[in-house]
Amino acid sequence: MALTGLDIYKLLPKTNCKKCGFPTCLAFAMALANKKTSLDKCPDISEESKVALESASEPPIRTITIGAEDNKIELGGETVLYRHEKTFVHPCGLGVCFSDNLSTNELNNKINNFNNLTFERVGKKERVELILVKNDSGDSSKFVNIITELKNRTKAIFILESKNLSALEEGLKILKDNHCAIGYADSSNIDQMTNLAKTYNAVLIVTGDNLDDIAKLVQKIVSSGYREIMIDLTRTGNILENLIQVRRLALKKSYRLLGYPTMVSITGDDDYDLISMSITYIEKYASVVILPEPINWQFLPLVTLRQNIYTDPQKPVTVEPKLYTIGGQPTDKSPLLVTTNFSLTFYTVEPEIINSKMPSWLLVVDSDGLSVLTAWAAEKFTPERIFDAMKKCNVESTVSHRKLIIPGYVAVMSGKLNDLTGWEVLVGPREASGIPKFLKTIWQ
Ligand code: SF4
């Protein structure tokens, strides 16, 4: 639960010494409550108050990192149940399960397919980050061999699963600087698994048959001083209900014992079931979802969904406002189209210009990330803004024809834009899908 300014004030020295840069301790407390300063700015705070404030200011779901340096993923840290309340913070990690029982051929194919799980959507590169390596064979040397192969041939972030503690330890030695996750700690091995995770600085994945069992195990790990924990709910039966319970208990009841990122491994042969279950779990708070096979078309909807859910609803996704060349190298006689810097608008218009097979200029105007009609209604896509963008991008010396194509939805601004710029304003199609026909007929 977030502390108020007054709660924080009660724990401060109350000397108003100003060393923190604020005129009073109360002003500092208010700024801290609004996350506008940090606790370390007060040099005189007691250790006791510091510990109390630090733990109270932690998010209700702990942020855990798997992986290291430039190949890592942050999970958890969420503060809301519904995206529209604020935003979701750390995108769900997606992964594929690799058994150490795979034949050499199967392993080669699977690695190739895994490495092809990369996607580009609205200008952002997405990939499937995680590999869960399972020691199905029970054989340490097989486990070590597959981990070595995967480490050398992929850029994955690893989760290791084995019932054999010495096999797990061998795997951790190979991945010693990778800060991977290990599983599963349950009531049969909790002490040994905790020691192993501590020794190798690994994230410890806890599992159990129900949430009560899991909470007891988490309690044991935390009281031993370790908090790098994830919770696997695969074994709990009603996974969806438990994912929701974990999130609600952590956020609404401040139940710290379940305030950790969650993980689910999905198995089965039915493609439809695999995808629908994955989508359900991503939407309902899973921090990690593991699928059995690296199949490109199965991951595409998951990556797309993840990207949609984990964008800040208060900040539209934008592209840089500037003059773009689309579909090849345009000349001074090529068409000049104009649109807004809302990412989805840009990535709808761009492929249609490419489809026209006519290299063109696309002037993207800063509309604060709003789409054409919304921006026009909010006066963010006006003749003045377009004229301003034309001057900034020096379009006058880029094209020789002095003709500008505007989206059909804002035909109403054509007169004023013409008066302002002195350019001939052509009203383009309302929908981007009409651009190829427009360029081939009206423009030509
Ligand atoms: Fe108060 Fe600490 Fe700021 Fe001094 S440095 S005014 S004690 S909050």
Residues whose N, C-alpha, C, O or C-beta is under 5 A from the ligand:
A	BS01	SF4	L12 P13 K14 T15 N16 C17 K18 K19 C20 F22 T24 C25 F28 K41 C42 P43 D44
